[in-house]
């Protein structure tokens, strides 16, 4: 086997797999989203291959392969002479979807039947990478030209097989700037409530993919238009009050997008529901601890910057500016109040020029207080915070001054 060519483009790697399958007497094509993207002039994220070779035959032809969905005819193949891994699936026809997620059984079949079981017509195209010929059994090319996202066959049947397809429709339509075909949109609205039965982890994954895409504002608007907000979020917002999502920079983080979305849904500074929203979204979107805590910190930080920040003391300003989430907080603030964001940025630059800077290492630790004869207790943290505030405000500039202040504070606390 030739040594892996680490510079081999993904398309060439997938083409090698197609060529190998054909030399072995099999039919093989590019399939799915990579075909759609190429026809739209986009660079696919990855390439999938569909073939009439069974999984066992694929694994025989490609020793560097592994089964991830062999019962569904799917094998991951490392292309000969390449480091790229390509999903190779056997043409199949699906049985019933009693769990609304995966077919109970599959039957290996033909390209026509394989196209008929896919979700949307634009994802049901096959491409011969050697000749450039397109196989279209469901009208996908016409829908691509019309920029329409249409379910294959009866929309209700496609949604019943997997209710998450409603969110995939939103994500794809937003990403590609497509219109969802009326009958497909009607079916999504009609069956929106069925999303409540879908795994929260799967829902959260789709929402994260939507919100980390530059088309996030279109996706959020589609979710609202298709009545998908309630079953997705399990939280009722007011009428959208601002363009925060649309104003985020293209590569904004998931946490920034979540915070902007909450604000667009009507969350106002000082609202009691802020904590309730974070708790609710943690469950409904299956947020990680990092995303939950980040969302809470950003919403709280935006509230401070829009409110008491200008009048806050130097120590309080520096503490907020030193937070890990501060740049995300500022990113969201820019979508809400440009003058306030610019003045905040200018103030942070001023704070960075002070002798202590924004976040200097503290002069004192708990061990230093113990060496002064203090016993750990409630006063410990208050003294450390007071001494660090004095350091941030440059009222103490040496370890000795910090110890002296801690001593005087401990006497008052006693």
N, C-alpha and C positions, 0 to 999 in steps of 0.2 A: 504494500500500500504506500502511495507517495506520502512524503512528509506534509503535514498541514501547511497550507498557504494562508498565513494569517492576514494577508491583505486581499484575499479573494472576496469580492463583493457578495452580499447575501443572495442577490438574484442569480449570479453565476453558480453559487453553491447549490441553489435549488434546481437550476437547469441541469447540473451534473447528475442530480438524482433522477430527474426525468429521463435523461439520456440513458442512464444505467438501466432503468426499468424498461425502456423501449428496446434496448439491445437484448434484454432477456425475454422479449416477446410480449410485453405488457403495454396496456394503454396508460398514459399518465399525462396530467395537465397541471398547470397552476390553478388554484381554486380559491374562491371566496374574496376576502377583503383586499388581498394583494392585486387581484385582477381589477377590481373596482377602482382602486387607487391609481393603478397604472393608466387606466383608461381616462381618468380624470386629470392626468398629468401630475399626480402626487407621487412622492417616494414612499413606498410601503414600509411599515415598521418591520414587517417580517413576511415570509413567504410560506404558503401551505401548498402541498401537492396532494392531488387526488388520483387514485389509480384503481385498476381492476385486480391488482395483486393482493392476495390475502395478507394479513399481518405476519403470518408465519413465513410466507414467501419474501416479504419485505425484509424481515430480520435475517433471513438466509442470505439475501443479496447484499445486505449492509451489516456486517459484523459489528460495527460501531453504532449500535442502535439500542433502544430500550423501550419497552412497552409501558405506556402511561394510561392507555385506554384500549387495551387489546380487545376487550369484550365489545368495544364500540368501533373496532377497526382502526385504531389510532396508534401509530408508532413514531417515536422521536428518532430521527436519523441524523447522524453527523455525516455531512457530505464528504465523499472521497476527496482527499487532498485539501480539506478545509476544516476550520474550527467551528463553522456555523452549524447549528442544529435546526433541522426543518421538520415540521409536523407532516407526516405522510399518513393519509387516511384512505381506507378502502371505500369505493363507492358503496353506499348503503341506502336502505329504506328503513325507516324507524317504525317500531311498533307503538303501542299506546304509551302515554305519559301519565301514569296514575299518580306519580308524586309531583307533577307539574314542574319537573326539572330535567329528568333524564328519561329516555325511552326504556320501557321494561325489557325490550328485546330489539335486536337489529337483524336485518337480513342483507347480506352483501348483494349488490344489484348492479345497476347501470348508471351512466352519467345522467340520463334523463330522470330516473327515480331519485338519484342523489340531489339533483337540483330542486326537485319538488318537495323535499323535506326540509329545505333551508328556510331561514327566517324571512329575509327580504330579497326582492328580485335582484337588486344591485349586488347582493352577496352570493348570488347563485350562478355566477358566470364562470366559465372555464376558459383558460387561455393556453394555447400551444406556444411555449416559449421559443420553439425552433422556427415555426412558420409564421407566428403572429396571428394565426386564425383564432376566432372566438367561437365558443359553443354557447348558445343562448337558447334555453328551452322555456323560459318563463317571461320574456319581454324585458329583461334587465337592461339591455342597451338602450331601448326607447326611454325607460325611466331615468337612466343616467343622463340622456340628452335633455330630458324635461326637468331634471334635478328633482325627481320625486322619489320618496321613500315609500314603497308599497310592499305589503306583506305578500308572500308567495301563497297563492290559493286563497282560502277564506281567512280573513284576518282573525275572526273569533277562534278558529281552530288553531292558528299559529300561537295566539296568546294563551289559549287553554293548555297547550303543551308546556309552555314555560312563561309564567307571568312576568318574569324579568325582562322579556322582550319589549315590554312597554318602555322600560328605561333605556334599553339599547336603542330603541327607535329615537328617543329624545336625544341621546348622546350623539348618534350618527347624524341626525338631521341638523343638530346644532353645529357639529364639527364641519360638516360638508356644506352648510348653508342650503340644505334641501328643504322642500316642503313635504310634510307627511301627507300622503294621499288621503282624500276625505274618508273613504270607507275604513282605512286603517286607523285614522285618527278617531273616528266614531267608535270603533271597537275598543280602542284604548280608553277613551272616556267612559264608555259603558262598563268596562271591567276594571276600572281603576282600583276599586276597593279590594280586588283580588290580590293586589300587591301586599296586603297586610299578612298574607300567608307565606310570603317569601322570606327566606333566611335574611336576617338583618345584616349579616356579614356580606352577603351577595349584594344587597341593596347599597350598603355603604361603599363597597368597591366601585359600583357604577357611579355613585354620586361623586366619589373622589376623582374618578376619571373625567367626569364632566367639569368639575370645579377647577381642576388643574389644567384645563384646556383654555386657550384664549377665547373660545366661543362660549365661555361659562354664562354670560348674561343671556344669550339666546337659549341656552339649555334651561336656565331658571324660568324664563318666560314661557317656554313650552311646558314645563312641569305645571305651572299655574294654569295655562290654557287648557291642558288635558286633564285637569282635576287630580293631578298626581301628588300635589303638595301634601294633603292630609295623610294619605297612606304611607308616603315616604318619610315624612318628618314626625308624624304623630304629634303634631304641635300646630296650633292655629295662630298664624300671624295676622296682622292687620293688612289692609291694602298696601301694596308696595309704596314706600315713601321716598325713595331716593335711588340714584343710579350708581350705587357704590360698586356693584359687581362689574358694570360696564366700564367704570373708570379705573379699575385695577390694571396695573401693567401686565402684559401678556404672560410673563412667567412668574406671577405671584404664587405664593405658597398655598397649600390647601388650607392652612389655618387662617391666612388672610382672607381667602375666598369665603370660608365659613363665616367669619366675622362680618364681612361685607354683606353676605346673604342675609344674616340675621338682622342687620341694620336696614336692608332693603325691605325686609318683611315687617318693618315697623317697630323694631326694638329701639326704644329711646333711652338716652342717658338717664340714669337714676331709676329705671324701671325695676320694680320688684321681680318681674319674671326672668331677669337675666340669669340668675342661678338656676331657676327652673328650666329655662331653655337649654342651658349647658347640660344639665342632668338628663333632660329628655332626649337631646340629640346624641348624647353618649350612647343611649340605648337604641334609639331608632336607626342611627347610622353606624352603630358598632364602632364608635371612635376608640382609638387606643388611648391609654393614659396620657401619652404625650400630646395627642391632638385635643383631648378634653381639657387638660390643664392649659395648653397654649391658647385655646379658644377663650377660656375664662379670663386668662391674663390679658389677652388683646382687647376683649370687650371692656374689661375694667380699666385698662390703660387709656383706651380711646375716651372713655368717660372722664378720666382725670384731665387729659389734654384739652378736651372741649370745655372743661369747667374750671377747677381751681388751680391748674398748672401755673399760669402767669404770676399768681400771687403767692405761690408756695415758696418756702424757704429754699436756700441753696441745697441743703442736705436732702430734702424731699425730692427736689428736681433731679439731683444726681442719682439718687436711689432708683428712680424710675428710669432714667436714661441708661443705667447700668444693667437693667433687666435684659435677659436673653431675648425676650420678645419685642424689645423696643423698636427695632427697625420694622418689624411687622406692624406694630401699633402705628408707627408713623406712616407706613404705606397705606393703611386703611384711613388714617386721618386725611391724607392727601385727597382721597375720593370724596370727603365730606366738607372740608373747609381748607381750601388752598392757602389763604393768608395765614390761618392759624398754624398750619403745618410748616410753612416757610419760616414763620417767626419762631416756632419750636426748634426747628433745625438750626437757626441762627443762634438761639440761646444755648443749645447743646455745644456748639462750637466755642462759645464764650466760656462755658463751664470747663471744657477740655483744656483751656489755657490757664486755668487757675493753678496755683502751686501743687495742689493735691491731685489734680486731674479729675476724671469722672469716677473711677472705681479703684482707688489705691488699696493695697493690702492693709488690713487693719493693724494698728500698732499693738493692740492688746488682744489676747485670747482668753478663754476661760482659765487656762493654766496660769496666766499672769494674775488673774483675780484671786485664784487660790493661793498663789505665793504671797499675796497681800493679806492673807488670813481670812478671806471671805469663803463662806460655805455655799455650795451650789443651791440655788433656790429661785423663787420668782424674781428677786431683785437682780440676779445675775444678768439676765437678758436685758433688763432695763438699763443697767449700768453700761454694758457693752454697747448698746445702741446709742446711748447718750454720748459716750466717748467717741464712737465712730462718727456720729453727726458732727461733733466738734472738729474731728479730723477732716471731714469733707468740707467744712466751712473754714478750714485753715486756722481755727482758733487754737488747736494744738498741732505742733509740727514735728515733735520728737517723741520717742518712746517715754522719756522721763516726764514730759509734760502730760502725756496720756495717763501714766501711772499716778501722777499727782492728782489729776482730775478724778480718776476712778476712786482714789482714796477719799477725796472730799465728798464725792457722791455717796460712797458707802457709809460715811458718818451720818449724812442726812437721812439715808435710807434706814439706818439703825435707830 
